[in-house]
Amino acid sequence: FGDETYTIDALKESLDTLKNDKHQIQVYKQALTAFETSQSRAINKSQRALAPIADTEIQLAQSLQSVKAEIETLEKQLALKRNQQQSIKQELDETRVRTKTLRRDIDEMKSRIGPIRDCLAAFHTTTTPTATS
């Protein structure tokens, strides 16, 4: 019977160990549940804290898009003004060239007319005294 007693004692010991292990597993399950609950609450709290930040981020992104659109519009207007300015400069240069050409033509005409005027003036002075006599 010695073996049976040993076997019964071993079984009782194994049963106690299993009970102890079962109790330890229950403690671990409770700890895990408490940890999950704590983490869930922390996540919810973080999400609530992030919601206003997300709203602000959305508003900033919309504002950024609006500003980008304004910048594009202003860049287009600036390009248009630059083209207009370039066109005006080109027209101004053309006008200056025409002005120089006209002045040169006027000077040439004056130089051609000068001898004719002098001749007419001389003729007029010579004919005027005889016309009065």
Secondary structure as GFF3:
##gff-version 3
##sequence-region A 1 133
A	DSSP	alpha_helix	2	132	.	.	.	ID=ss1
###
